[in-house]
Amino acid sequence: MSDVTPRPVATADDARLWDYRDLTNIPGRRKLEGDEFFICEGPVAIERLFTSGHRIRSALVLHEKVERLQQLFSAHEVDAPLYSCDRDVMLAVTGFDLHRGVIAAADRKPIPQGNKRHEVLDGLNKIAVLEGLNDPENLGAIARSAHALGVQALILDDRCMDPYTRRSVRVSMGEVLHVPTMRFDGADDLRSLLAGWTTWALTPNHDADDIWQLDIPPRLALMLGAEGPGLLESTMSVANRQVRIPLNDDVDSLNVGNAAAAAFAIVGRPSTS
C-alpha cells in the first residue's frame, strides 16, 4: 500500500522540488529532462497521466487539491511523494498559473527505435506522420485529436517538437501520453517504415484529390507538414497520393491542428458500403 500522506513544502527552493524548477525555460527544461522524465499539469491531464502507464515520480499540488490527488494515488497504487504547498509557493516554483494547482513529474517511456517501430505498428490501421512541427500547441492538439478519432500512432521527423514538452502534454489534455510516438530519419527511412501502408499527403493544392471522395484503405498513414512550408518534396515522394480537404474558395488553408482533426474525422467515418 502506497503512503499518500501529503508532504508540506514551505519554500520554493526546497530541494525536493528539483524536477519542477525553471518550467518556463523551454530549452533549459529539454536539457534537464532529457529522455528521462516530463511534466504534466492540470487536473484533466493529470488524471489521464494516471491511466497512461507512465511511472509517476512525484506530484505537487495546492493544499486544497490534496484530497483528489490522494484518491488518484490510492486508486492507482502509486508509490511516489505527494507534495503540497500554498499558492505563493506554487507560483514561485512554476512561474505561471495555467496548471490549476496540480502538477506532476513522470518518467518517459522509451521511444521505439529501429525494428521496434515495426512491432508498434503491427496490428494498427490508421497512423499519422508529422514533419517539421515546431509549435507544441499544434502537436498537442493533433495528439488529442488522434486519440479521440482513432489515429493510433504518431511518427515524427527529427525537426518536430518533443511530444513530451510540457505545453504539448497540457494542450493534448494528457492524450499524447496514450498515443505511441516514434521518429523517422528522412524519406528512405519513412518509406521502409511504411512498407505495406497506403500513404496520403495532406496539402492545400487544388490539384490534389478531394479526401471526401476517396475510399479509405485498410491501412492508412496520413502525412502532415508544418504550416507554411508543408511537407518536404522528398517526404511527399513517399506518398501514394496527395489529398486535400475542400475549403471555401476565399480560404487558403487550415491551421495544421485543425486540418489534422478534420482529416482524422473524415478517414474515420463509418463505411456506407
C-alpha positions in Angstrom: 0.0 0.0 0.0 1.4 3.4 -1.0 1.8 6.2 1.5 -0.3 9.1 0.3 0.2 11.3 3.3 0.9 14.8 1.8 4.3 16.3 2.5 4.1 20.0 3.0 6.5 22.3 1.2 7.1 25.8 2.7 9.5 27.4 0.3 10.1 27.3 -3.5 13.8 26.4 -3.1 13.0 23.1 -1.4 15.4 20.6 -2.9 12.6 18.0 -3.1 11.1 20.1 -6.0 14.2 19.8 -8.2 12.1 18.3 -11.1 9.8 21.4 -11.2 12.3 24.3 -11.5 12.5 26.7 -14.4 9.4 25.4 -16.1 9.1 28.4 -18.4 12.6 27.9 -19.7 11.9 25.5 -22.7 15.5 24.9 -23.9 16.6 24.6 -20.3 13.8 22.1 -19.5 14.6 20.0 -22.5 18.2 19.7 -21.3 17.2 19.0 -17.8 14.5 16.4 -18.6 16.4 14.8 -21.5 14.8 11.4 -22.3 14.3 10.7 -18.6 11.1 12.5 -17.4 8.4 15.0 -18.3 6.0 17.4 -16.6 2.2 17.1 -16.6 -0.1 19.8 -15.4 -3.8 20.5 -14.8 -6.5 18.2 -13.3 -7.6 16.6 -16.6 -4.1 15.9 -17.9 -3.1 14.6 -14.5 -6.0 12.1 -14.4 -5.0 10.9 -17.9 -1.4 10.6 -16.7 -2.5 8.1 -14.0 -4.1 5.8 -16.6 -1.3 6.1 -19.2 1.2 3.6 -17.7 3.9 6.2 -17.1 5.6 5.9 -13.7 4.9 8.9 -11.6 7.9 10.4 -9.8 6.0 12.9 -7.7 3.2 15.4 -7.6 2.9 19.0 -6.3 -0.5 20.4 -5.5 -2.1 23.2 -3.6 -3.2 22.3 -0.1 -6.9 22.4 -1.2 -6.3 20.0 -4.1 -4.7 17.3 -1.9 -7.7 15.1 -1.4 -8.3 14.4 -5.1 -4.7 13.5 -5.7 -4.7 11.3 -2.6 -7.6 9.4 -4.2 -5.7 9.0 -7.5 -2.6 7.9 -5.8 -4.5 5.3 -3.8 -6.7 4.1 -6.7 -3.6 3.5 -8.9 -1.4 2.3 -6.1 1.2 5.0 -6.9 4.3 4.9 -4.6 5.7 8.4 -5.0 5.8 11.5 -2.9 2.8 13.9 -2.9 3.9 17.4 -2.0 1.5 20.2 -1.1 2.0 23.9 -0.8 0.2 27.3 -0.8 -0.5 29.5 -3.8 2.5 31.7 -3.3 4.9 28.8 -3.2 3.3 27.2 -6.2 3.6 30.4 -8.2 7.2 30.9 -7.1 8.1 27.3 -8.2 6.3 27.2 -11.5 6.3 30.9 -12.6 2.8 30.7 -14.2 -0.8 29.8 -13.3 -2.1 27.5 -16.0 -1.8 24.3 -14.0 -4.9 25.0 -11.8 -2.9 24.0 -8.8 -1.9 20.4 -9.9 1.4 19.4 -11.4 3.3 16.1 -11.6 6.6 14.7 -12.9 6.7 11.3 -14.5 9.2 9.0 -16.3 9.1 8.9 -20.1 8.5 5.7 -21.9 11.3 4.8 -24.3 10.7 6.0 -27.9 10.7 2.9 -30.1 13.9 2.6 -32.3 14.8 0.5 -35.3 12.7 -2.6 -35.8 10.8 -1.9 -32.5 8.9 0.7 -34.5 7.5 -2.0 -36.8 6.4 -4.0 -33.8 4.5 -1.0 -32.5 2.8 -0.5 -35.9 1.8 -4.2 -36.3 -1.9 -4.5 -36.0 -2.6 -0.8 -36.4 -4.7 0.6 -39.3 -4.5 4.4 -39.0 -1.5 6.5 -38.2 -0.2 10.0 -38.8 3.2 11.2 -40.0 4.2 14.7 -38.8 7.1 16.7 -40.3 8.6 19.9 -39.1 6.0 20.8 -36.4 7.7 23.2 -34.0 4.7 24.5 -32.2 4.0 22.5 -29.0 0.4 23.6 -29.0 -0.2 22.2 -32.6 1.5 19.0 -31.7 -0.6 18.7 -28.5 -3.8 19.4 -30.4 -3.0 16.8 -33.0 -2.3 14.2 -30.4 -5.6 14.9 -28.7 -7.5 14.6 -32.0 -5.6 11.5 -32.9 -6.6 9.6 -29.8 -10.1 10.9 -29.9 -10.6 10.0 -33.6 -8.9 6.6 -34.0 -5.4 7.5 -35.2 -3.3 5.0 -33.3 0.3 6.3 -33.5 2.3 9.4 -34.5 5.5 9.2 -36.5 7.6 12.4 -36.2 10.7 13.6 -38.0 13.7 14.9 -36.1 12.6 18.5 -36.6 9.3 18.0 -34.8 8.8 19.2 -31.2 9.4 16.8 -28.4 5.9 15.2 -27.8 6.6 15.2 -24.0 7.1 19.0 -23.9 5.0 20.4 -21.0 2.8 22.5 -23.3 2.2 19.6 -25.7 1.1 17.4 -22.8 -1.2 20.1 -21.4 -2.8 21.1 -24.7 -3.4 17.4 -25.5 -5.2 17.1 -22.1 -2.8 14.2 -21.5 -3.9 12.3 -24.6 -0.4 12.4 -26.1 0.6 10.1 -23.2 -1.8 7.5 -24.7 -0.6 7.6 -28.3 2.6 5.7 -29.3 5.1 8.1 -30.8 8.3 7.3 -32.8 10.8 9.1 -35.0 11.8 8.7 -38.7 15.0 9.8 -40.3 14.4 11.0 -43.8 12.4 9.8 -46.7 14.1 6.5 -47.2 13.6 5.5 -43.6 10.0 6.5 -43.8 9.4 4.6 -47.0 10.9 1.5 -45.3 8.9 2.0 -42.2 5.6 2.4 -44.1 6.0 -0.6 -46.4 2.5 -2.1 -46.7 0.8 1.1 -45.8 -1.2 3.4 -48.1 0.2 6.9 -47.6 -1.7 10.1 -48.2 0.0 13.5 -48.0 -2.3 16.4 -46.9 -1.9 19.6 -49.0 -4.0 22.6 -49.8 -3.1 22.2 -53.5 -6.3 22.4 -55.6 -4.9 19.6 -57.9 -4.9 17.1 -55.0 -7.6 14.6 -54.7 -10.7 15.5 -52.6 -10.3 13.4 -49.4 -14.1 13.1 -49.1 -14.3 11.3 -52.5 -11.8 8.5 -51.7 -12.4 5.0 -50.3 -10.5 4.5 -47.1 -7.8 1.8 -47.4 -7.3 -0.9 -44.8 -4.0 0.6 -43.5 -3.7 4.4 -43.9 -0.9 6.8 -43.0 -1.8 10.5 -43.2 1.2 12.8 -43.7 1.1 16.4 -42.5 3.8 19.1 -42.6 4.3 22.4 -40.8 2.2 25.4 -41.6 3.8 27.4 -44.5 6.4 25.1 -45.9 4.3 21.9 -45.7 5.9 18.6 -46.4 9.4 18.3 -48.0 9.5 17.2 -51.6 11.4 14.1 -50.5 8.8 13.2 -48.0 6.0 14.0 -50.4 7.5 11.5 -52.8 6.8 8.7 -50.3 3.0 9.3 -50.5 0.8 7.2 -52.8 -1.3 10.3 -53.4 -1.8 13.9 -52.4 -5.1 14.7 -50.8 -6.9 17.9 -49.8 -9.7 19.0 -47.5 -12.1 21.0 -49.7 -12.3 24.6 -48.5 -14.3 27.7 -49.5 -12.5 29.5 -52.4 -11.7 32.5 -50.3 -9.8 30.5 -47.6 -6.3 29.5 -48.4 -5.7 26.7 -45.8 -6.4 25.5 -42.3 -4.2 25.5 -39.2 -2.3 22.2 -39.2 -4.0 21.2 -35.9 -7.5 21.9 -37.4 -6.5 20.2 -40.7 -5.4 17.1 -38.8 -8.6 16.9 -36.8 -10.7 17.2 -39.9 -8.7 14.6 -41.8 -8.8 12.2 -38.9 -12.6 12.5 -38.7 -13.0 12.1 -42.4 -10.9 9.0 -42.7 -12.6 7.6 -39.6 -16.1 8.0 -40.9 -18.3 4.8 -41.0 -18.3 2.9 -44.3 -21.5 3.3 -46.3 -21.0 0.1 -48.3 
